[in-house]
Amino acid sequence: MREWLKHNSPVDGEDLERHDKWLCMMWPRLHLLKELLSDDGAIFVSIDDNEQHHLRMLMDEVFGADNFVTNVAWWSKYTLSNDAKRVSYQHENILFYAKSVNEFQIGLLPRTEKMDKAYKNPDKDPRGVWKATPLHAKSGRDSDRYSVTFSNGVTWDCPPGRFPRYNKDRLLDLYHDGQLYFGKNSITQPAKKTYLSEVKGGKTVGSLWSYEEVGSTHESNEEVSSIFGKGVVGNPKGTKLLKRIIQVANIGPDDIILDSFAGSGTTGHAVLALNKEDGGNRKFILVECEDYADSITAERVRRVIGGVPSARDASLRDGLGGSFTYCTLGDPIDLEGMLTGESLPEYGELAAYLLHVARVSVGGGALARLDDDGLFYRGEKTAYYLLYEPDLAYMGSNAAMLDEERAKRISAAIRAEGRKAVVFGAGKYISQRDLTDLGITFCQLPYEMHRAGA
Ligand SMILES: C[S@@+](CC[C@H](N)C(=O)[O-])C[C@H]1O[C@@H](n2cnc3c(N)ncnc32)[C@H](O)[C@@H]1O
């Protein structure tokens, strides 16, 4: 990524390959993100108009056009820039895809007081408050139209240009069940009573998200300034917007939210704030490749956890609580280089890489040789050994070999602890059959490394 940025960033507006370059950068990342998504998960990518249409095609390709949910327009700027060349740009696009639309269940937004206020109970219906909804709809077939006279003497005729919402039998059932309302004096044209208890427990999500509900760019800047002071971070998102995304993505109370372009860490802040509000235990993973990963991204999270004394918001002042681990990536392991002996990683780096490949999770912290036989990690059932030094002379010597004497020592140690052993090494002077009897599995390190040093 750093290499890419060094050569391509900022991508020159005159560069005819600029879109290609950008797409080449995004392509593998989107594939990886898709792999990491749970089957009922969703991805949201905020993008301005420059690359929106390219990204949409790319995401159609990677996630499948059927899994496109919508392109949310976030009305992020409420002022117009008078110095805009042609149009003052006031919104951002948020491309929203499900990993699989059939598995994904969209989250509803909390109902507002205003929405519930429309429900009343003038006829003291025991089923509770209701709202009048018409008996007709805008589409249907002419042959479905009918007229009906109820036993209270009122005749209902479907209005011109409209079509019945219910067939005649169903309408009469509703009438006999007291679900039609004929006005205060019981003589006006009827409407169906739609009970609050019947409506879905939340508000349907729209595709236009206004700054009034999810905050503006200005508000997001203010939010970060209240933590770091002015001008430290450019173009952050706001926690209100991220909270909305978390709601719509239907994130469960124990789910994980990944932001692979974390910037100022708004996502971590929003997750912690939501957890504090509703007692949830959502977790976040933030990834940032720039040097400010520690000083800004992680620092924001540290500050909001511990409390920001100068913050106006009381819960931010007191601190949102929670915890996280800050990890950095080690140098990449150059497998080709290892094969030829040109580039030999440090002992701890190689040990961590081997455990990673073996799908053993050890959390953070460096790995080191724990005894003379190369023990570096004790798992629950297996102990891991690595016979290695980043030195070709050593790797070519008998000291780097697994021989019978060493194998027996390892076997005695692991058997006393009720474990088996995996030994990584450049070579062995004992057959795997004998090793199996000793409870040891041998894994070969790149062979050339040994030969190159011999
Ligand atoms: C527009 S900013 C994100 C702003 C963020 N949403 C916020 O609220 O502050 C994009 C960030 O992604 C980072 N970035 C770009 N490519 C990345 C990559 N491959 N891995 C990690 N971070 C990356 C950039 O350094 C930048 O900080």
The ligand as a Gaussian input file, in Angstrom:
#p B3LYP/6-31G(d) Opt

LIG

0 1
 C      -11.041000       9.169000       3.854000
 S      -10.070000       8.513000       5.083000
 C      -11.227000       7.754000       6.142000
 C      -11.812000       8.709000       7.118000
 C      -12.490000       8.002000       8.253000
 N      -13.737000       7.401000       7.848000
 C      -12.697000       8.983000       9.383000
 O      -13.831000       9.121000       9.867000
 O      -11.733000       9.617000       9.784000
 C       -9.321000       7.106000       4.345000
 C       -8.224000       6.518000       5.217000
 O       -7.901000       5.250000       4.725000
 C       -6.502000       5.058000       4.839000
 N       -6.148000       3.982000       3.926000
 C       -6.135000       4.010000       2.601000
 N       -5.798000       2.791000       2.112000
 C       -5.617000       1.979000       3.169000
 C       -5.274000       0.615000       3.318000
 N       -5.060000      -0.153000       2.283000
 N       -5.182000       0.109000       4.551000
 C       -5.405000       0.875000       5.623000
 N       -5.742000       2.192000       5.548000
 C       -5.839000       2.730000       4.333000
 C       -5.929000       6.412000       4.518000
 O       -4.640000       6.572000       5.060000
 C       -6.953000       7.337000       5.207000
 O       -6.574000       7.605000       6.515000

